[in-house]
């Protein structure tokens, strides 16, 4: 029960020694012999006695001091030390009392300052829209794992399991930023490990038989649509990068002295820089596309807007017009095509192939090994042999009945 009144605080007179007037729940007015009056809160944190300064009277009124007391008590109930949280906030310049939305927007600003790809920033904003209705306006340090799980379950209920997994990951980034800047001490998404439905592995339609690959290459060569679409399909066949990585390829990423395409980490699925050795055939395609798109930062811009990359449906749409149905071939299927044929050649180590595919090794020991090894020289040879092999398949004439033998 609160004991102090505004009148009692106002009339508190100085004495020879400092003294306290209790208000309840650990808060009191500390009166000095000079007449200065301070609000203080005594509390215990991890079995240690601590004192938190709540302000100076009359700048901080009795009512305002009580609000600060209740905020500190909520922090303690949530496992936070109010004194430590205040110290960290002071050192980092962070303001207390931030909502999830506030910190999420700070994360997006941080991504922009780090010059992350705009497509990555836009996807992050899109993912956060699933969280905001549930806890966007809740204080970051008061959000529970159950609240986060409720948002994730709603996404899962629509069958979007991969989106739910991504939402959990992005929320975790927000909470970790809040921890680093003193707004909270816990990341509740860590309590949700194993709580989500694992998305089914997505297998992309592809072509792996040599004669069918040859037929595909000839159809691409004779494609009558926009030339940049044909060239993009030819380059993705030679490099077998992910379609998004090819669409967002920029001229500044290419080193034509070393014949290397270096894709920045922010454009990669695994957030690691990826290097692609360029075969003679790949370089020839790039030389062909140069006069078409030299005014754009992208190798393959949209036809109407040179400052924007090619649409994500362009290459797959071209395959459909060539007669390849959804279950027959996709733009992503060139990766599986290369992985299958290169492994069946028996000339290359599995590690070199996986590294060129930019796959993430699941075993942490092997991951450290393959990351350190890189298998660069083998990959350079492999990419040229792959390009020569594709030329050989394309040059084989079809049988008279139109079917490949």
C-alpha positions in Angstrom: 0.0 0.0 0.0 1.5 3.4 -0.9 2.2 5.5 2.1 3.4 8.8 0.6 1.2 11.7 -0.5 2.2 14.6 -2.7 1.8 16.9 0.4 4.1 14.7 2.5 6.7 14.8 -0.2 6.5 18.6 -0.6 6.7 19.1 3.2 9.6 16.7 3.8 12.2 18.8 5.7 15.9 18.3 5.8 17.5 16.8 9.0 20.9 16.6 10.4 21.3 13.2 8.8 19.9 11.8 5.5 16.6 9.9 6.0 14.1 7.9 4.0 10.3 8.1 3.7 8.9 4.8 2.3 6.3 4.7 -0.4 6.0 0.9 -0.6 7.2 -1.9 -2.9 10.8 -0.8 -2.2 10.4 2.8 -3.3 11.2 5.7 -1.0 12.1 9.4 -0.9 15.7 10.0 0.1 16.1 13.4 1.8 19.6 14.9 2.3 20.6 17.4 4.9 20.9 19.9 2.0 17.2 19.6 1.4 17.7 17.7 -1.9 15.1 14.9 -2.4 15.7 11.8 -4.5 13.5 8.9 -5.5 15.1 5.5 -5.0 14.1 1.9 -5.4 15.7 -0.9 -3.4 15.4 -4.4 -5.0 17.0 -7.8 -5.1 18.4 -9.3 -8.2 20.0 -12.7 -8.2 20.2 -12.6 -4.4 22.0 -9.3 -4.4 20.7 -6.0 -2.9 20.6 -3.2 -5.4 19.4 0.4 -5.5 18.0 2.1 -8.6 17.7 5.9 -8.9 14.3 7.0 -10.1 14.9 10.8 -10.4 15.0 14.0 -8.4 12.0 15.7 -6.8 10.3 18.0 -7.9 11.5 17.3 -11.5 10.1 13.8 -11.1 6.8 13.8 -9.3 5.5 11.2 -7.0 3.2 9.8 -9.7 6.0 9.7 -12.2 8.3 7.9 -9.7 5.7 5.3 -9.2 5.4 4.7 -12.9 9.2 4.2 -13.1 9.0 1.8 -10.1 6.4 -0.4 -11.8 8.4 -0.5 -15.0 11.5 -1.6 -13.0 9.5 -4.2 -11.2 8.3 -5.6 -14.5 11.9 -5.8 -15.7 12.8 -7.7 -12.6 9.9 -10.1 -13.1 11.1 -10.7 -16.7 14.5 -11.6 -15.4 16.2 -8.2 -16.2 18.3 -6.1 -13.9 17.0 -2.5 -14.3 20.3 -1.0 -13.3 22.2 -3.0 -15.9 19.6 -2.3 -18.6 19.8 1.4 -17.9 23.7 1.4 -18.1 23.7 -0.5 -21.4 21.1 1.8 -22.9 23.2 4.8 -21.8 26.4 3.4 -23.4 24.7 2.4 -26.6 22.5 5.5 -26.9 19.5 3.3 -27.1 16.2 4.5 -25.7 14.3 2.2 -23.3 10.7 1.3 -23.8 11.0 0.4 -27.5 8.4 -1.8 -29.2 9.1 -4.7 -31.5 8.1 -2.6 -34.5 10.6 0.1 -33.4 13.5 -2.3 -33.2 12.5 -4.1 -36.4 12.7 -0.8 -38.2 16.1 -0.2 -36.7 17.2 -3.6 -38.1 15.9 -2.6 -41.5 17.8 0.7 -41.3 20.9 -1.2 -40.3 20.5 -3.5 -43.3 20.2 -0.5 -45.6 23.3 1.2 -44.1 25.2 -2.1 -44.7 24.1 -1.8 -48.4 22.2 -5.1 -48.3 20.4 -5.9 -51.5 17.1 -4.1 -51.8 15.3 -7.4 -52.6 16.5 -8.7 -49.2 15.3 -5.6 -47.4 11.9 -5.8 -49.1 11.5 -9.5 -48.2 12.4 -8.7 -44.6 9.7 -6.0 -44.4 7.2 -8.4 -45.9 8.0 -11.1 -43.3 7.7 -8.6 -40.4 4.1 -7.8 -41.6 3.1 -11.2 -40.3 4.4 -10.4 -36.8 3.1 -6.8 -36.4 -0.6 -7.7 -35.8 0.4 -10.0 -32.9 3.2 -8.1 -31.0 4.4 -5.2 -33.2 3.3 -2.6 -30.7 4.3 -4.6 -27.6 7.4 -3.5 -25.6 10.3 -5.7 -26.9 11.3 -6.9 -23.4 7.7 -8.0 -22.6 7.1 -10.3 -25.6 6.9 -14.0 -24.7 7.8 -17.1 -26.7 4.0 -18.0 -26.7 3.2 -14.7 -28.5 5.8 -15.3 -31.2 4.6 -18.9 -31.6 1.0 -17.7 -32.1 2.1 -15.6 -35.0 4.1 -18.5 -36.4 1.2 -20.9 -36.1 -1.1 -18.5 -38.0 1.4 -18.6 -40.9 1.7 -22.4 -40.7 -2.0 -22.8 -40.7 -2.0 -21.4 -44.3 0.6 -24.0 -45.3 3.4 -21.5 -45.5 6.0 -23.5 -43.5 9.0 -22.0 -45.0 7.7 -18.5 -44.4 7.0 -19.4 -40.7 10.6 -20.6 -40.4 11.9 -17.4 -42.0 9.7 -15.3 -39.7 11.1 -17.0 -36.6 14.7 -16.3 -37.9 14.0 -12.6 -38.7 12.3 -12.1 -35.3 15.4 -13.6 -33.7 17.5 -10.9 -35.4 15.3 -8.2 -33.9 15.5 -9.6 -30.4 19.3 -10.0 -30.7 19.6 -6.4 -31.8 17.5 -5.4 -28.8 19.8 -7.4 -26.5 22.9 -5.7 -28.0 21.4 -2.3 -27.4 20.1 -2.9 -23.9 16.3 -3.1 -24.6 15.9 -6.8 -23.5 18.0 -9.6 -22.2 16.4 -12.6 -23.9 15.5 -13.8 -27.4 12.3 -15.8 -27.0 12.6 -17.3 -30.4 15.3 -19.6 -29.0 12.6 -21.3 -26.9 10.9 -22.3 -30.1 13.5 -24.6 -31.5 11.7 -27.7 -32.8 8.3 -26.1 -32.4 7.7 -25.5 -36.1 6.7 -27.9 -38.8 9.8 -28.6 -41.0 9.1 -27.6 -44.6 9.2 -30.4 -47.1 12.3 -30.4 -49.2 11.5 -28.8 -52.5 12.8 -30.7 -55.6 13.0 -28.6 -58.7 12.1 -30.2 -62.1 15.1 -30.8 -64.2 16.5 -32.7 -67.2 19.5 -35.0 -66.7 19.7 -37.3 -69.7 22.5 -36.2 -72.0 20.4 -36.4 -75.2 17.6 -34.4 -73.5 20.1 -31.8 -72.3 21.3 -31.5 -75.9 17.8 -30.9 -77.2 17.2 -28.3 -74.4 20.4 -26.4 -75.4 19.4 -26.3 -79.0 16.0 -24.9 -78.1 17.6 -22.2 -76.0 19.9 -21.4 -78.9 17.0 -20.9 -81.3 14.8 -19.1 -78.8 13.1 -16.1 -80.6 12.2 -14.1 -77.5 14.2 -11.2 -76.2 18.0 -11.8 -76.6 18.8 -11.1 -72.9 16.4 -14.0 -71.9 18.2 -16.4 -74.2 21.6 -15.2 -73.0 20.5 -15.5 -69.4 19.4 -19.1 -69.9 22.7 -19.9 -71.6 24.8 -18.4 -68.8 22.8 -20.1 -66.0 23.4 -23.4 -67.8 27.2 -22.8 -67.7 27.4 -21.4 -64.1 24.4 -23.2 -62.5 23.9 -20.5 -59.9 20.5 -19.9 -58.4 18.2 -17.9 -60.6 18.0 -15.0 -58.2 21.8 -14.7 -58.1 21.9 -14.6 -61.9 19.1 -12.0 -62.2 20.8 -9.7 -59.7 24.2 -10.1 -61.2 25.9 -6.7 -61.6 28.8 -5.7 -63.8 30.9 -4.6 -60.8 30.9 -8.2 -59.5 33.0 -9.5 -62.5 36.8 -9.5 -62.6 37.7 -10.0 -66.3 41.4 -10.1 -65.5 41.0 -13.2 -63.4 37.8 -14.4 -65.1 35.9 -14.7 -61.9 32.4 -13.7 -60.9 32.3 -12.9 -57.2 28.7 -12.8 -55.8 28.5 -10.8 -52.5 27.4 -12.6 -49.4 24.2 -10.6 -49.1 22.9 -12.0 -52.4 23.7 -15.6 -51.4 21.3 -18.0 -49.6 24.0 -19.0 -47.1 25.3 -15.4 -46.7 28.8 -16.3 -47.8 30.7 -14.8 -50.7 30.5 -17.2 -53.7 33.1 -17.2 -56.5 32.3 -18.6 -60.0 35.1 -19.4 -62.4 34.1 -18.2 -65.8 34.7 -20.6 -68.7 35.6 -19.3 -72.2 32.0 -20.0 -73.2 30.6 -17.9 -70.2 32.9 -15.0 -71.1 31.7 -15.1 -74.7 28.0 -14.8 -73.5 28.9 -11.9 -71.3 30.7 -10.2 -74.2 27.5 -10.7 -76.2 25.2 -9.2 -73.6 27.5 -6.2 -72.8 26.3 -3.9 -75.6 22.7 -4.8 -74.8 22.8 -4.0 -71.1 25.9 -1.8 -70.6 23.8 1.1 -69.5 22.4 -0.9 -66.6 24.2 -1.9 -63.4 22.7 -5.4 -64.1 23.8 -7.9 -66.8 20.2 -8.8 -67.3 17.9 -5.9 -66.6 14.2 -5.8 -67.4 13.4 -4.8 -70.9 11.5 -1.6 -70.0 13.5 -0.5 -66.9 17.3 -0.8 -67.1 17.8 0.1 -63.4 15.8 -3.0 -62.3 16.9 -6.7 -62.7 15.1 -9.2 -64.8 11.8 -10.5 -63.5 12.0 -13.8 -61.5 9.5 -15.4 -63.9 11.3 -14.5 -67.1 13.6 -17.5 -67.6 11.0 -20.1 -66.4 8.4 -18.4 -68.7 10.8 -18.8 -71.6 11.1 -22.5 -70.8 7.3 -22.9 -70.9 7.2 -21.2 -74.3 9.8 -23.7 -75.5 7.4 -26.5 -74.5 8.8 -27.5 -71.1 5.9 -27.9 -68.6 6.2 -27.1 -64.9 7.0 -30.7 -64.0 9.7 -31.0 -66.8 12.1 -28.1 -66.3 12.6 -24.9 -64.3 15.2 -22.2 -64.1 16.3 -23.7 -60.8 16.6 -27.1 -62.4 19.9 -26.2 -64.1 21.6 -26.7 -60.7 20.3 -30.2 -60.3 21.3 -30.9 -64.0 24.9 -29.9 -63.4 25.1 -31.7 -60.0 23.9 -34.9 -61.5 26.0 -34.9 -64.6 29.2 -33.7 -62.9 28.9 -36.4 -60.2 28.3 -39.1 -62.9 31.4 -38.0 -64.8 33.5 -39.4 -61.9 36.2 -36.8 -62.5 35.5 -34.4 -59.7 35.4 -34.6 -55.9 32.0 -34.3 -54.3 33.4 -31.4 -52.2 34.3 -29.4 -55.3 30.9 -29.9 -56.8 29.1 -29.0 -53.6 31.3 -25.9 -53.1 30.6 -24.7 -56.6 26.9 -25.2 -56.0 27.3 -23.0 -52.8 25.7 -25.7 -50.7 26.1 -25.6 -46.9 27.7 -28.6 -45.3 25.5 -29.8 -42.5 28.4 -31.3 -40.4 30.1 -28.4 -38.7 33.6 -30.1 -38.8 33.2 -30.8 -42.5 31.8 -27.4 -43.1 34.9 -25.8 -41.6 37.1 -28.1 -43.7 35.3 -27.4 -47.0 35.2 -23.7 -46.3 39.0 -23.6 -45.8 39.8 -25.9 -48.7 37.6 -24.2 -51.4 38.9 -26.6 -54.0 39.5 -23.6 -56.3 41.9 -25.1 -58.9 39.7 -28.1 -59.3 36.6 -26.0 -59.7 38.3 -23.8 -62.4 39.1 -27.0 -64.4 35.6 -28.4 -63.8 33.7 -25.4 -65.0 35.7 -25.4 -68.3 35.1 -29.1 -68.8 31.4 -28.6 -68.0 31.2 -25.9 -70.7 32.9 -28.1 -73.2 30.7 -31.0 -72.4 27.6 -28.8 -73.0 28.9 -27.8 -76.3 29.4 -31.4 -77.2 25.8 -32.3 -76.2 24.4 -29.3 -78.1 26.3 -30.2 -81.3 24.9 -33.7 -81.5 22.1 -33.8 -84.1 18.7 -35.2 -83.2 17.5 -38.4 -84.8 15.3 -38.2 -87.9 12.1 -38.8 -86.0 12.8 -35.8 -83.8 13.7 -37.8 -80.7 17.2 -37.8 -79.1 19.0 -41.1 -79.1 
